[in-house]
């Protein structure tokens, strides 16, 4: 249990919105104090899925060009 009131989710495509909205609706039905905020990504990142980035990272690949610098820095600290 984290105690958060907001969930931040990224959307790349229209079908992502439908899926994410279903999750947001379920979260709100469980706890009405939870608000989901959707952000769209820049066009150059639409083809980059977090699943792909995690797979590259797990296999020792360089994911730095797919992530914001602050996330890269955090990954280096916890590596």
PDB file of N, CA, C and O in Angstrom, chain B, residues numbered from 101:
ATOM      1  N   UNK B 101       0.854  -1.182   0.000  1.00  0.00           N
ATOM      2  CA  UNK B 101       0.000   0.000   0.000  1.00  0.00           C
ATOM      3  C   UNK B 101       0.892   1.234   0.000  1.00  0.00           C
ATOM      4  O   UNK B 101       1.742   1.399   0.875  1.00  0.00           O
ATOM      5  N   UNK B 102       0.693   2.088  -0.976  1.00  0.00           N
ATOM      6  CA  UNK B 102       1.545   3.261  -1.154  1.00  0.00           C
ATOM      7  C   UNK B 102       0.904   4.522  -0.586  1.00  0.00           C
ATOM      8  O   UNK B 102       1.611   5.412  -0.114  1.00  0.00           O
ATOM      9  N   UNK B 103      -0.406   4.610  -0.622  1.00  0.00           N
ATOM     10  CA  UNK B 103      -1.094   5.795  -0.133  1.00  0.00           C
ATOM     11  C   UNK B 103      -1.209   6.904  -1.162  1.00  0.00           C
ATOM     12  O   UNK B 103      -1.474   8.052  -0.807  1.00  0.00           O
ATOM     13  N   UNK B 104      -1.015   6.579  -2.426  1.00  0.00           N
ATOM     14  CA  UNK B 104      -1.092   7.590  -3.488  1.00  0.00           C
ATOM     15  C   UNK B 104      -2.540   7.889  -3.854  1.00  0.00           C
ATOM     16  O   UNK B 104      -3.424   7.045  -3.704  1.00  0.00           O
ATOM     17  N   UNK B 105      -2.763   9.102  -4.336  1.00  0.00           N
ATOM     18  CA  UNK B 105      -4.091   9.496  -4.813  1.00  0.00           C
ATOM     19  C   UNK B 105      -4.130   9.685  -6.318  1.00  0.00           C
ATOM     20  O   UNK B 105      -5.197   9.871  -6.903  1.00  0.00           O
ATOM     21  N   UNK B 106      -2.949   9.637  -6.947  1.00  0.00           N
ATOM     22  CA  UNK B 106      -2.865   9.845  -8.387  1.00  0.00           C
ATOM     23  C   UNK B 106      -2.048   8.732  -9.024  1.00  0.00           C
ATOM     24  O   UNK B 106      -1.066   8.255  -8.456  1.00  0.00           O
ATOM     25  N   UNK B 107      -2.472   8.330 -10.211  1.00  0.00           N
ATOM     26  CA  UNK B 107      -1.736   7.361 -11.012  1.00  0.00           C
ATOM     27  C   UNK B 107      -1.455   8.038 -12.349  1.00  0.00           C
ATOM     28  O   UNK B 107      -2.369   8.543 -13.001  1.00  0.00           O
ATOM     29  N   UNK B 108      -0.204   8.047 -12.748  1.00  0.00           N
ATOM     30  CA  UNK B 108       0.209   8.661 -14.003  1.00  0.00           C
ATOM     31  C   UNK B 108       0.457   7.553 -15.023  1.00  0.00           C
ATOM     32  O   UNK B 108       1.270   6.658 -14.792  1.00  0.00           O
ATOM     33  N   UNK B 109      -0.253   7.620 -16.160  1.00  0.00           N
ATOM     34  CA  UNK B 109      -0.148   6.590 -17.197  1.00  0.00           C
ATOM     35  C   UNK B 109       0.136   7.235 -18.543  1.00  0.00           C
ATOM     36  O   UNK B 109      -0.392   8.302 -18.855  1.00  0.00           O
ATOM     37  N   UNK B 110       0.970   6.585 -19.334  1.00  0.00           N
ATOM     38  CA  UNK B 110       1.306   7.082 -20.668  1.00  0.00           C
ATOM     39  C   UNK B 110       0.469   6.411 -21.736  1.00  0.00           C
ATOM     40  O   UNK B 110       0.142   5.228 -21.644  1.00  0.00           O
ATOM     41  N   UNK B 111       0.130   7.186 -22.748  1.00  0.00           N
ATOM     42  CA  UNK B 111      -0.676   6.675 -23.860  1.00  0.00           C
ATOM     43  C   UNK B 111       0.066   6.957 -25.161  1.00  0.00           C
ATOM     44  O   UNK B 111       0.482   8.085 -25.427  1.00  0.00           O
ATOM     45  N   UNK B 112       0.225   5.897 -25.975  1.00  0.00           N
ATOM     46  CA  UNK B 112       0.881   6.065 -27.269  1.00  0.00           C
ATOM     47  C   UNK B 112      -0.127   6.084 -28.411  1.00  0.00           C
ATOM     48  O   UNK B 112       0.007   6.874 -29.346  1.00  0.00           O
ATOM     49  N   UNK B 113      -1.116   5.233 -28.342  1.00  0.00           N
ATOM     50  CA  UNK B 113      -2.084   5.086 -29.423  1.00  0.00           C
ATOM     51  C   UNK B 113      -3.505   5.148 -28.879  1.00  0.00           C
ATOM     52  O   UNK B 113      -3.704   5.086 -27.666  1.00  0.00           O
ATOM     53  N   UNK B 114      -4.485   5.268 -29.752  1.00  0.00           N
ATOM     54  CA  UNK B 114      -5.889   5.336 -29.353  1.00  0.00           C
ATOM     55  C   UNK B 114      -6.298   4.071 -28.591  1.00  0.00           C
ATOM     56  O   UNK B 114      -6.990   4.158 -27.577  1.00  0.00           O
ATOM     57  N   UNK B 115      -5.877   2.906 -29.070  1.00  0.00           N
ATOM     58  CA  UNK B 115      -6.261   1.669 -28.368  1.00  0.00           C
ATOM     59  C   UNK B 115      -5.643   1.599 -26.973  1.00  0.00           C
ATOM     60  O   UNK B 115      -6.187   0.925 -26.098  1.00  0.00           O
ATOM     61  N   UNK B 116      -4.510   2.285 -26.748  1.00  0.00           N
ATOM     62  CA  UNK B 116      -3.957   2.379 -25.396  1.00  0.00           C
ATOM     63  C   UNK B 116      -4.935   3.097 -24.474  1.00  0.00           C
ATOM     64  O   UNK B 116      -5.090   2.715 -23.314  1.00  0.00           O
ATOM     65  N   UNK B 117      -5.596   4.136 -24.982  1.00  0.00           N
ATOM     66  CA  UNK B 117      -6.540   4.889 -24.166  1.00  0.00           C
ATOM     67  C   UNK B 117      -7.685   4.005 -23.694  1.00  0.00           C
ATOM     68  O   UNK B 117      -8.069   4.057 -22.525  1.00  0.00           O
ATOM     69  N   UNK B 118      -8.229   3.201 -24.584  1.00  0.00           N
ATOM     70  CA  UNK B 118      -9.346   2.331 -24.205  1.00  0.00           C
ATOM     71  C   UNK B 118      -8.936   1.367 -23.095  1.00  0.00           C
ATOM     72  O   UNK B 118      -9.675   1.177 -22.129  1.00  0.00           O
ATOM     73  N   UNK B 119      -7.776   0.767 -23.233  1.00  0.00           N
ATOM     74  CA  UNK B 119      -7.264  -0.151 -22.222  1.00  0.00           C
ATOM     75  C   UNK B 119      -7.009   0.577 -20.898  1.00  0.00           C
ATOM     76  O   UNK B 119      -7.424   0.114 -19.836  1.00  0.00           O
ATOM     77  N   UNK B 120      -6.326   1.714 -20.975  1.00  0.00           N
ATOM     78  CA  UNK B 120      -5.989   2.474 -19.771  1.00  0.00           C
ATOM     79  C   UNK B 120      -7.223   3.033 -19.077  1.00  0.00           C
ATOM     80  O   UNK B 120      -7.262   3.105 -17.848  1.00  0.00           O
ATOM     81  N   UNK B 121      -8.231   3.429 -19.849  1.00  0.00           N
ATOM     82  CA  UNK B 121      -9.474   3.932 -19.253  1.00  0.00           C
ATOM     83  C   UNK B 121     -10.182   2.835 -18.474  1.00  0.00           C
ATOM     84  O   UNK B 121     -10.738   3.092 -17.406  1.00  0.00           O
ATOM     85  N   UNK B 122     -10.165   1.629 -18.992  1.00  0.00           N
ATOM     86  CA  UNK B 122     -10.779   0.500 -18.270  1.00  0.00           C
ATOM     87  C   UNK B 122     -10.085   0.286 -16.927  1.00  0.00           C
ATOM     88  O   UNK B 122     -10.744   0.041 -15.916  1.00  0.00           O
ATOM     89  N   UNK B 123      -8.770   0.376 -16.919  1.00  0.00           N
ATOM     90  CA  UNK B 123      -8.022   0.245 -15.661  1.00  0.00           C
ATOM     91  C   UNK B 123      -8.357   1.398 -14.721  1.00  0.00           C
ATOM     92  O   UNK B 123      -8.580   1.190 -13.528  1.00  0.00           O
ATOM     93  N   UNK B 124      -8.390   2.615 -15.262  1.00  0.00           N
ATOM     94  CA  UNK B 124      -8.704   3.791 -14.439  1.00  0.00           C
ATOM     95  C   UNK B 124     -10.101   3.676 -13.839  1.00  0.00           C
ATOM     96  O   UNK B 124     -10.304   4.001 -12.670  1.00  0.00           O
ATOM     97  N   UNK B 125     -11.061   3.215 -14.635  1.00  0.00           N
ATOM     98  CA  UNK B 125     -12.430   3.042 -14.124  1.00  0.00           C
ATOM     99  C   UNK B 125     -12.471   2.009 -13.005  1.00  0.00           C
ATOM    100  O   UNK B 125     -13.171   2.195 -12.009  1.00  0.00           O
ATOM    101  N   UNK B 126     -11.728   0.929 -13.167  1.00  0.00           N
ATOM    102  CA  UNK B 126     -11.688  -0.111 -12.129  1.00  0.00           C
ATOM    103  C   UNK B 126     -11.044   0.447 -10.859  1.00  0.00           C
ATOM    104  O   UNK B 126     -11.548   0.220  -9.760  1.00  0.00           O
ATOM    105  N   UNK B 127      -9.946   1.166 -11.001  1.00  0.00           N
ATOM    106  CA  UNK B 127      -9.290   1.758  -9.829  1.00  0.00           C
ATOM    107  C   UNK B 127     -10.228   2.718  -9.107  1.00  0.00           C
ATOM    108  O   UNK B 127     -10.289   2.722  -7.877  1.00  0.00           O
ATOM    109  N   UNK B 128     -10.951   3.521  -9.859  1.00  0.00           N
ATOM    110  CA  UNK B 128     -11.872   4.473  -9.238  1.00  0.00           C
ATOM    111  C   UNK B 128     -13.030   3.753  -8.545  1.00  0.00           C
ATOM    112  O   UNK B 128     -13.514   4.216  -7.512  1.00  0.00           O
ATOM    113  N   UNK B 129     -13.473   2.633  -9.101  1.00  0.00           N
ATOM    114  CA  UNK B 129     -14.567   1.899  -8.454  1.00  0.00           C
ATOM    115  C   UNK B 129     -14.101   1.235  -7.154  1.00  0.00           C
ATOM    116  O   UNK B 129     -14.894   1.027  -6.236  1.00  0.00           O
ATOM    117  N   UNK B 130     -12.814   0.908  -7.088  1.00  0.00           N
ATOM    118  CA  UNK B 130     -12.253   0.315  -5.869  1.00  0.00           C
ATOM    119  C   UNK B 130     -12.006   1.388  -4.807  1.00  0.00           C
ATOM    120  O   UNK B 130     -12.287   1.186  -3.626  1.00  0.00           O
ATOM    121  N   UNK B 131     -11.479   2.523  -5.244  1.00  0.00           N
ATOM    122  CA  UNK B 131     -11.164   3.621  -4.323  1.00  0.00           C
ATOM    123  C   UNK B 131     -11.465   4.930  -5.030  1.00  0.00           C
ATOM    124  O   UNK B 131     -10.740   5.327  -5.942  1.00  0.00           O
ATOM    125  N   UNK B 132     -12.529   5.601  -4.617  1.00  0.00           N
ATOM    126  CA  UNK B 132     -12.967   6.806  -5.336  1.00  0.00           C
ATOM    127  C   UNK B 132     -12.042   8.013  -5.149  1.00  0.00           C
ATOM    128  O   UNK B 132     -12.266   9.062  -5.753  1.00  0.00           O
ATOM    129  N   UNK B 133     -11.007   7.871  -4.321  1.00  0.00           N
ATOM    130  CA  UNK B 133     -10.046   8.963  -4.156  1.00  0.00           C
ATOM    131  C   UNK B 133      -8.851   8.833  -5.108  1.00  0.00           C
ATOM    132  O   UNK B 133      -7.940   9.659  -5.073  1.00  0.00           O
ATOM    133  N   UNK B 134      -8.853   7.809  -5.948  1.00  0.00           N
ATOM    134  CA  UNK B 134      -7.777   7.594  -6.919  1.00  0.00           C
ATOM    135  C   UNK B 134      -8.118   8.288  -8.223  1.00  0.00           C
ATOM    136  O   UNK B 134      -9.182   8.055  -8.796  1.00  0.00           O
ATOM    137  N   UNK B 135      -7.225   9.135  -8.691  1.00  0.00           N
ATOM    138  CA  UNK B 135      -7.403   9.828  -9.968  1.00  0.00           C
ATOM    139  C   UNK B 135      -6.289   9.394 -10.910  1.00  0.00           C
ATOM    140  O   UNK B 135      -5.115   9.395 -10.538  1.00  0.00           O
ATOM    141  N   UNK B 136      -6.662   9.025 -12.132  1.00  0.00           N
ATOM    142  CA  UNK B 136      -5.675   8.629 -13.135  1.00  0.00           C
ATOM    143  C   UNK B 136      -5.466   9.780 -14.106  1.00  0.00           C
ATOM    144  O   UNK B 136      -6.425  10.372 -14.603  1.00  0.00           O
ATOM    145  N   UNK B 137      -4.214  10.087 -14.367  1.00  0.00           N
ATOM    146  CA  UNK B 137      -3.854  11.156 -15.291  1.00  0.00           C
ATOM    147  C   UNK B 137      -3.153  10.523 -16.489  1.00  0.00           C
ATOM    148  O   UNK B 137      -2.201   9.760 -16.332  1.00  0.00           O
ATOM    149  N   UNK B 138      -3.636  10.848 -17.687  1.00  0.00           N
ATOM    150  CA  UNK B 138      -3.073  10.291 -18.909  1.00  0.00           C
ATOM    151  C   UNK B 138      -2.201  11.327 -19.606  1.00  0.00           C
ATOM    152  O   UNK B 138      -2.587  12.487 -19.748  1.00  0.00           O
ATOM    153  N   UNK B 139      -1.034  10.896 -20.034  1.00  0.00           N
ATOM    154  CA  UNK B 139      -0.143  11.739 -20.817  1.00  0.00           C
ATOM    155  C   UNK B 139       0.106  11.070 -22.158  1.00  0.00           C
ATOM    156  O   UNK B 139       0.322   9.860 -22.230  1.00  0.00           O
ATOM    157  N   UNK B 140       0.076  11.856 -23.202  1.00  0.00           N
ATOM    158  CA  UNK B 140       0.443  11.317 -24.508  1.00  0.00           C
ATOM    159  C   UNK B 140       1.941  11.524 -24.706  1.00  0.00           C
ATOM    160  O   UNK B 140       2.540  12.421 -24.113  1.00  0.00           O
ATOM    161  N   UNK B 141       2.525  10.698 -25.535  1.00  0.00           N
ATOM    162  CA  UNK B 141       3.968  10.802 -25.733  1.00  0.00           C
ATOM    163  C   UNK B 141       4.291  11.561 -27.016  1.00  0.00           C
ATOM    164  O   UNK B 141       3.435  11.781 -27.872  1.00  0.00           O
ATOM    165  N   UNK B 142       5.534  11.943 -27.112  1.00  0.00           N
ATOM    166  CA  UNK B 142       6.016  12.596 -28.325  1.00  0.00           C
ATOM    167  C   UNK B 142       6.023  11.580 -29.470  1.00  0.00           C
ATOM    168  O   UNK B 142       6.236  10.390 -29.237  1.00  0.00           O
ATOM    169  N   UNK B 143       5.794  12.033 -30.688  1.00  0.00           N
ATOM    170  CA  UNK B 143       5.728  11.109 -31.828  1.00  0.00           C
ATOM    171  C   UNK B 143       6.931  10.170 -31.954  1.00  0.00           C
ATOM    172  O   UNK B 143       6.764   9.013 -32.338  1.00  0.00           O
ATOM    173  N   UNK B 144       8.129  10.644 -31.640  1.00  0.00           N
ATOM    174  CA  UNK B 144       9.305   9.783 -31.791  1.00  0.00           C
ATOM    175  C   UNK B 144       9.337   8.620 -30.807  1.00  0.00           C
ATOM    176  O   UNK B 144      10.144   7.704 -30.963  1.00  0.00           O
ATOM    177  N   UNK B 145       8.459   8.644 -29.784  1.00  0.00           N
ATOM    178  CA  UNK B 145       8.433   7.562 -28.797  1.00  0.00           C
ATOM    179  C   UNK B 145       7.229   6.638 -28.942  1.00  0.00           C
ATOM    180  O   UNK B 145       7.054   5.744 -28.114  1.00  0.00           O
ATOM    181  N   UNK B 146       6.407   6.817 -29.948  1.00  0.00           N
ATOM    182  CA  UNK B 146       5.192   5.998 -30.055  1.00  0.00           C
ATOM    183  C   UNK B 146       5.479   4.521 -30.238  1.00  0.00           C
ATOM    184  O   UNK B 146       4.679   3.688 -29.813  1.00  0.00           O
ATOM    185  N   UNK B 147       6.585   4.176 -30.852  1.00  0.00           N
ATOM    186  CA  UNK B 147       6.860   2.754 -31.091  1.00  0.00           C
ATOM    187  C   UNK B 147       7.633   2.096 -29.952  1.00  0.00           C
ATOM    188  O   UNK B 147       7.927   0.903 -30.020  1.00  0.00           O
ATOM    189  N   UNK B 148       7.962   2.845 -28.918  1.00  0.00           N
ATOM    190  CA  UNK B 148       8.744   2.305 -27.802  1.00  0.00           C
ATOM    191  C   UNK B 148       7.801   1.872 -26.686  1.00  0.00           C
ATOM    192  O   UNK B 148       7.137   2.699 -26.061  1.00  0.00           O
ATOM    193  N   UNK B 149       7.754   0.571 -26.445  1.00  0.00           N
ATOM    194  CA  UNK B 149       6.916   0.018 -25.385  1.00  0.00           C
ATOM    195  C   UNK B 149       7.781  -0.270 -24.159  1.00  0.00           C
ATOM    196  O   UNK B 149       8.930  -0.694 -24.281  1.00  0.00           O
ATOM    197  N   UNK B 150       7.216  -0.035 -22.985  1.00  0.00           N
ATOM    198  CA  UNK B 150       7.967  -0.295 -21.754  1.00  0.00           C
ATOM    199  C   UNK B 150       8.390  -1.759 -21.661  1.00  0.00           C
ATOM    200  O   UNK B 150       9.449  -2.067 -21.115  1.00  0.00           O
ATOM    201  N   UNK B 151       7.568  -2.655 -22.190  1.00  0.00           N
ATOM    202  CA  UNK B 151       7.917  -4.081 -22.183  1.00  0.00           C
ATOM    203  C   UNK B 151       9.204  -4.324 -22.971  1.00  0.00           C
ATOM    204  O   UNK B 151      10.070  -5.085 -22.541  1.00  0.00           O
ATOM    205  N   UNK B 152       9.320  -3.671 -24.125  1.00  0.00           N
ATOM    206  CA  UNK B 152      10.535  -3.817 -24.933  1.00  0.00           C
ATOM    207  C   UNK B 152      11.748  -3.247 -24.218  1.00  0.00           C
ATOM    208  O   UNK B 152      12.822  -3.848 -24.234  1.00  0.00           O
ATOM    209  N   UNK B 153      11.579  -2.088 -23.590  1.00  0.00           N
ATOM    210  CA  UNK B 153      12.686  -1.461 -22.866  1.00  0.00           C
ATOM    211  C   UNK B 153      13.123  -2.360 -21.712  1.00  0.00           C
ATOM    212  O   UNK B 153      14.320  -2.549 -21.498  1.00  0.00           O
ATOM    213  N   UNK B 154      12.169  -2.913 -20.967  1.00  0.00           N
ATOM    214  CA  UNK B 154      12.517  -3.824 -19.863  1.00  0.00           C
ATOM    215  C   UNK B 154      13.266  -5.054 -20.373  1.00  0.00           C
ATOM    216  O   UNK B 154      14.221  -5.501 -19.738  1.00  0.00           O
ATOM    217  N   UNK B 155      12.843  -5.606 -21.514  1.00  0.00           N
ATOM    218  CA  UNK B 155      13.517  -6.774 -22.077  1.00  0.00           C
ATOM    219  C   UNK B 155      14.959  -6.449 -22.462  1.00  0.00           C
ATOM    220  O   UNK B 155      15.871  -7.230 -22.188  1.00  0.00           O
ATOM    221  N   UNK B 156      15.159  -5.302 -23.093  1.00  0.00           N
ATOM    222  CA  UNK B 156      16.514  -4.883 -23.468  1.00  0.00           C
ATOM    223  C   UNK B 156      17.365  -4.709 -22.210  1.00  0.00           C
ATOM    224  O   UNK B 156      18.513  -5.151 -22.166  1.00  0.00           O
ATOM    225  N   UNK B 157      16.799  -4.068 -21.196  1.00  0.00           N
ATOM    226  CA  UNK B 157      17.520  -3.834 -19.941  1.00  0.00           C
ATOM    227  C   UNK B 157      17.881  -5.153 -19.254  1.00  0.00           C
ATOM    228  O   UNK B 157      19.009  -5.328 -18.793  1.00  0.00           O
ATOM    229  N   UNK B 158      16.922  -6.077 -19.186  1.00  0.00           N
ATOM    230  CA  UNK B 158      17.167  -7.385 -18.557  1.00  0.00           C
ATOM    231  C   UNK B 158      18.291  -8.145 -19.247  1.00  0.00           C
ATOM    232  O   UNK B 158      19.019  -8.906 -18.610  1.00  0.00           O
ATOM    233  N   UNK B 159      18.425  -7.935 -20.548  1.00  0.00           N
ATOM    234  CA  UNK B 159      19.443  -8.652 -21.312  1.00  0.00           C
ATOM    235  C   UNK B 159      20.742  -7.857 -21.456  1.00  0.00           C
ATOM    236  O   UNK B 159      21.588  -8.174 -22.293  1.00  0.00           O
ATOM    237  N   UNK B 160      20.886  -6.823 -20.631  1.00  0.00           N
ATOM    238  CA  UNK B 160      22.134  -6.080 -20.578  1.00  0.00           C
ATOM    239  C   UNK B 160      22.324  -5.043 -21.669  1.00  0.00           C
ATOM    240  O   UNK B 160      23.429  -4.533 -21.855  1.00  0.00           O
ATOM    241  N   UNK B 161      21.262  -4.727 -22.392  1.00  0.00           N
ATOM    242  CA  UNK B 161      21.357  -3.740 -23.468  1.00  0.00           C
ATOM    243  C   UNK B 161      21.305  -2.310 -22.964  1.00  0.00           C
ATOM    244  O   UNK B 161      20.939  -2.054 -21.817  1.00  0.00           O
ATOM    245  N   UNK B 162      21.672  -1.393 -23.827  1.00  0.00           N
ATOM    246  CA  UNK B 162      21.669   0.033 -23.512  1.00  0.00           C
ATOM    247  C   UNK B 162      20.300   0.629 -23.841  1.00  0.00           C
ATOM    248  O   UNK B 162      19.905   0.663 -25.006  1.00  0.00           O
ATOM    249  N   UNK B 163      19.584   1.092 -22.834  1.00  0.00           N
ATOM    250  CA  UNK B 163      18.252   1.679 -23.022  1.00  0.00           C
ATOM    251  C   UNK B 163      18.272   3.196 -22.851  1.00  0.00           C
ATOM    252  O   UNK B 163      17.218   3.831 -22.836  1.00  0.00           O
ATOM    253  N   UNK B 164      19.450   3.776 -22.725  1.00  0.00           N
ATOM    254  CA  UNK B 164      19.550   5.195 -22.402  1.00  0.00           C
ATOM    255  C   UNK B 164      18.866   6.105 -23.420  1.00  0.00           C
ATOM    256  O   UNK B 164      18.324   7.142 -23.038  1.00  0.00           O
ATOM    257  N   UNK B 165      18.877   5.748 -24.698  1.00  0.00           N
ATOM    258  CA  UNK B 165      18.258   6.628 -25.691  1.00  0.00           C
ATOM    259  C   UNK B 165      16.736   6.541 -25.690  1.00  0.00           C
ATOM    260  O   UNK B 165      16.073   7.324 -26.371  1.00  0.00           O
ATOM    261  N   UNK B 166      16.178   5.602 -24.937  1.00  0.00           N
ATOM    262  CA  UNK B 166      14.729   5.450 -24.865  1.00  0.00           C
ATOM    263  C   UNK B 166      14.123   6.044 -23.606  1.00  0.00           C
ATOM    264  O   UNK B 166      12.900   6.071 -23.461  1.00  0.00           O
ATOM    265  N   UNK B 167      14.965   6.524 -22.690  1.00  0.00           N
ATOM    266  CA  UNK B 167      14.495   6.984 -21.386  1.00  0.00           C
ATOM    267  C   UNK B 167      14.941   8.410 -21.095  1.00  0.00           C
ATOM    268  O   UNK B 167      15.974   8.851 -21.599  1.00  0.00           O
ATOM    269  N   UNK B 168      14.177   9.129 -20.291  1.00  0.00           N
ATOM    270  CA  UNK B 168      14.617  10.462 -19.855  1.00  0.00           C
ATOM    271  C   UNK B 168      15.902  10.351 -19.031  1.00  0.00           C
ATOM    272  O   UNK B 168      16.143   9.329 -18.387  1.00  0.00           O
ATOM    273  N   UNK B 169      16.709  11.382 -19.050  1.00  0.00           N
ATOM    274  CA  UNK B 169      18.000  11.346 -18.357  1.00  0.00           C
ATOM    275  C   UNK B 169      17.847  11.062 -16.860  1.00  0.00           C
ATOM    276  O   UNK B 169      18.674  10.356 -16.282  1.00  0.00           O
ATOM    277  N   UNK B 170      16.811  11.599 -16.232  1.00  0.00           N
ATOM    278  CA  UNK B 170      16.620  11.365 -14.792  1.00  0.00           C
ATOM    279  C   UNK B 170      16.361   9.880 -14.511  1.00  0.00           C
ATOM    280  O   UNK B 170      16.791   9.363 -13.480  1.00  0.00           O
ATOM    281  N   UNK B 171      15.670   9.203 -15.412  1.00  0.00           N
ATOM    282  CA  UNK B 171      15.428   7.753 -15.239  1.00  0.00           C
ATOM    283  C   UNK B 171      16.717   6.991 -15.463  1.00  0.00           C
ATOM    284  O   UNK B 171      17.008   6.044 -14.732  1.00  0.00           O
ATOM    285  N   UNK B 172      17.495   7.384 -16.459  1.00  0.00           N
ATOM    286  CA  UNK B 172      18.802   6.744 -16.688  1.00  0.00           C
ATOM    287  C   UNK B 172      19.711   6.889 -15.485  1.00  0.00           C
ATOM    288  O   UNK B 172      20.398   5.941 -15.105  1.00  0.00           O
ATOM    289  N   UNK B 173      19.721   8.069 -14.884  1.00  0.00           N
ATOM    290  CA  UNK B 173      20.553   8.303 -13.700  1.00  0.00           C
ATOM    291  C   UNK B 173      20.114   7.402 -12.554  1.00  0.00           C
ATOM    292  O   UNK B 173      20.953   6.830 -11.858  1.00  0.00           O
ATOM    293  N   UNK B 174      18.815   7.272 -12.355  1.00  0.00           N
ATOM    294  CA  UNK B 174      18.289   6.425 -11.285  1.00  0.00           C
ATOM    295  C   UNK B 174      18.638   4.961 -11.528  1.00  0.00           C
ATOM    296  O   UNK B 174      18.991   4.239 -10.596  1.00  0.00           O
ATOM    297  N   UNK B 175      18.540   4.531 -12.774  1.00  0.00           N
ATOM    298  CA  UNK B 175      18.911   3.143 -13.098  1.00  0.00           C
ATOM    299  C   UNK B 175      20.374   2.871 -12.776  1.00  0.00           C
ATOM    300  O   UNK B 175      20.712   1.803 -12.266  1.00  0.00           O
ATOM    301  N   UNK B 176      21.244   3.838 -13.074  1.00  0.00           N
ATOM    302  CA  UNK B 176      22.673   3.670 -12.795  1.00  0.00           C
ATOM    303  C   UNK B 176      22.922   3.594 -11.291  1.00  0.00           C
ATOM    304  O   UNK B 176      23.785   2.839 -10.842  1.00  0.00           O
ATOM    305  N   UNK B 177      22.170   4.372 -10.510  1.00  0.00           N
ATOM    306  CA  UNK B 177      22.335   4.347  -9.050  1.00  0.00           C
ATOM    307  C   UNK B 177      21.915   3.009  -8.447  1.00  0.00           C
ATOM    308  O   UNK B 177      22.488   2.561  -7.454  1.00  0.00           O
ATOM    309  N   UNK B 178      20.916   2.379  -9.049  1.00  0.00           N
ATOM    310  CA  UNK B 178      20.365   1.136  -8.500  1.00  0.00           C
ATOM    311  C   UNK B 178      20.814  -0.105  -9.248  1.00  0.00           C
ATOM    312  O   UNK B 178      20.250  -1.183  -9.057  1.00  0.00           O
ATOM    313  N   UNK B 179      21.808   0.032 -10.084  1.00  0.00           N
ATOM    314  CA  UNK B 179      22.301  -1.121 -10.850  1.00  0.00           C
ATOM    315  C   UNK B 179      23.232  -1.981 -10.034  1.00  0.00           C
ATOM    316  O   UNK B 179      23.734  -2.989 -10.529  1.00  0.00           O
TER     317      UNK B 179
END
